[in-house]
Amino acid sequence: MQICRMDRENMTTTDFTTILKDAPVGQWIALSSAEDRIVATAVSLSDAMELARQRGEEQPVMMKVPPHGALIL
């Protein structure tokens, strides 16, 4: 299964499949602002954001990893 995001402004898609393949299920993920690597993971959104900022990422891209088998539309 591919995990993608579509940028409607530029009509491009970003494939997160490789980046998120080992991401912990059910946790919040902080991606770098370039969206090319995971900089932090945590159970809560605030903890993941704080950890990303401590690691020098001032504007992380946040997402929550859905459980296996979740239907995402």
N, C-alpha and C positions, 0 to 999 in steps of 0.2 A: 504494500500500500504506500502511495506517495503522500507526503504531507506538504502542501503548497499554500502560498499566499499570493493573491493577485493584487497588483498595484494598478488600480483603475486609472489613475492619472497618467501613468506612463505605459499602460497596457503591457506590463511585463509580469511574469510570475517568478516567485522564489521557491525553490525546492528545498525544504528543510529535512528531507528524508535521511540523508547521511548525517547531518548535524545532530538530529534528535534520536538516532537509532539506539543509543544506550542511555537515553534520558530516563530518570526514575519516574515510573508511572504514578500519577496522582499528585505530583509535586509541581511547584512553580519553578519555571526556568527563566533565568535572565540571560538574554543573548546580548552580544556586543552590539553597539549601535550600527556596525556594518553588517550585522546579522550573519556572521560567518563562524561563530563559535559560542559555546555555552560559557558564561563567566561565573554563574552561581546557580545553585538549586537549593530549595528549602520547602518545608511544608506550608509555610504561610507566605503570602505575597510580600508583606512588609519585610520579613526576614530575608527573602531572596533579593529584594531591592537594596536593602542595607548592605548585604554581603557584596553585591555587585559594585556598589559605590565605594566600599572599603577597598575593593580591588581595582579602583581607578576608572570604572565605567559610570560616568555621570548620568547618561541617558540610556539605560538598558532597555531593550525590547522585551516585554514580559509576556509570558504565555503559560498556561497550565497544561500539563500533559494529561490527556484523557486516559481513562482506564482502557485496557485491551478490549477490543470488540465494541467500543462506543461508536455510535452512528453520528458522524459529524457532517452537517450540511452547510 
